[in-house]
Amino acid sequence: MNVFDEALKSLDEAIEYEQGNSSKGREAVRILKPVTPLREYTGEDIKRIREAYNYTQSYFGALLGVSMKSVQSWEYNQSKPNGAARRIISIVEKGEGFLQEAEIISG
């Protein structure tokens, strides 16, 4: 059987599989690990994390990809970080080694 015939046979099997003949194909199943739920952060939590690493509000915002005003707003409980920011805060909280591994900071 040449390459063309093999490709044609595979295509026929794929069509049969799509039409409900499950003996003509196989499914790849990937088991995904559970995602850790996002943590809620209070203004006090954010300020404590930021100050633990001696980061300014401006630098902390740069790590998270947000403005200094956003950081200020969180710290004064005027607003709360969104899901993406909360996920990155949890990474920042793990320390600078983790930030380097995640390529958020270099050096």
C-alpha positions as CSV (number, residue, x, y, z in Angstrom):
1,M,0.0,0.0,0.0
2,N,1.4,3.4,-1.0
3,V,1.2,6.6,1.0
4,F,-1.8,7.8,-1.0
5,D,-3.7,4.6,-0.3
6,E,-2.8,4.8,3.4
7,A,-4.0,8.4,3.6
8,L,-7.2,7.6,1.8
9,K,-7.9,4.7,4.2
10,S,-7.2,6.9,7.2
11,L,-9.6,9.5,5.8
12,D,-12.3,6.9,5.3
13,E,-11.9,5.6,8.9
14,A,-12.1,9.2,10.2
15,I,-15.3,9.7,8.3
16,E,-16.8,6.4,9.6
17,Y,-15.7,7.4,13.2
18,E,-17.5,10.8,12.8
19,Q,-20.6,9.0,11.6
20,G,-20.7,6.9,14.8
21,N,-18.5,3.8,14.1
22,S,-16.3,4.1,17.1
23,S,-14.4,0.9,16.1
24,K,-12.7,2.9,13.4
25,G,-10.9,5.4,15.5
26,R,-9.5,6.1,18.9
27,E,-9.8,9.0,21.3
28,A,-6.9,10.6,23.1
29,V,-7.9,11.4,26.6
30,R,-5.8,13.8,28.7
31,I,-6.5,13.9,32.4
32,L,-6.1,17.5,33.6
33,K,-5.0,18.3,37.1
34,P,-7.4,20.4,39.3
35,V,-6.8,24.1,39.3
36,T,-6.2,25.7,42.7
37,P,-9.1,28.1,43.4
38,L,-8.3,31.7,43.3
39,R,-7.7,33.3,46.7
40,E,-9.4,36.5,47.7
41,Y,-7.1,39.3,48.8
42,T,-7.9,42.2,51.1
43,G,-6.2,45.5,50.9
44,E,-4.2,44.6,54.0
45,D,-3.1,41.3,52.4
46,I,-1.9,43.1,49.3
47,K,0.0,45.7,51.3
48,R,1.5,43.0,53.5
49,I,2.7,41.0,50.5
50,R,4.1,44.1,48.7
51,E,5.9,45.3,51.8
52,A,7.3,41.9,52.7
53,Y,9.4,42.1,49.5
54,N,10.1,45.9,49.9
55,Y,8.3,46.7,46.7
56,T,6.9,50.1,45.9
57,Q,3.3,50.3,44.7
58,S,4.6,51.2,41.3
59,Y,7.0,48.2,41.1
60,F,4.3,45.8,42.4
61,G,1.9,47.1,39.8
62,A,4.6,46.5,37.1
63,L,4.9,42.9,38.3
64,L,1.2,42.4,38.0
65,G,0.8,44.3,34.7
66,V,-1.5,46.9,36.3
67,S,-1.1,50.6,37.2
68,M,0.1,52.0,40.5
69,K,-3.4,53.5,40.9
70,S,-4.9,49.9,40.8
71,V,-2.5,48.8,43.6
72,Q,-3.5,51.9,45.6
73,S,-7.2,51.2,45.0
74,W,-6.8,47.6,46.2
75,E,-4.8,48.6,49.3
76,Y,-7.4,51.1,50.3
77,N,-10.2,48.6,49.7
78,Q,-11.8,50.8,47.0
79,S,-11.7,47.9,44.5
80,K,-10.5,44.3,44.3
81,P,-8.0,42.7,41.9
82,N,-9.6,40.6,39.1
83,G,-8.9,36.9,38.6
84,A,-5.8,37.3,36.5
85,A,-4.3,39.8,39.0
86,R,-5.2,37.5,41.9
87,R,-3.4,34.6,40.2
88,I,-0.2,36.7,39.7
89,I,-0.4,38.0,43.3
90,S,-0.3,34.4,44.5
91,I,2.8,33.9,42.3
92,V,4.4,37.1,43.7
93,E,3.6,35.8,47.2
94,K,5.8,32.7,46.6
95,G,9.0,34.9,46.3
96,E,11.5,36.2,43.8
97,G,12.8,32.8,43.0
98,F,9.4,31.8,41.7
99,L,9.1,35.1,39.8
100,Q,12.4,34.4,38.1
101,E,11.3,30.9,37.2
102,A,8.0,32.3,35.8
103,E,10.2,34.8,33.8
104,I,8.3,37.7,35.4
105,I,11.6,39.2,36.6
106,S,15.1,38.5,35.3
107,G,18.5,38.4,36.9
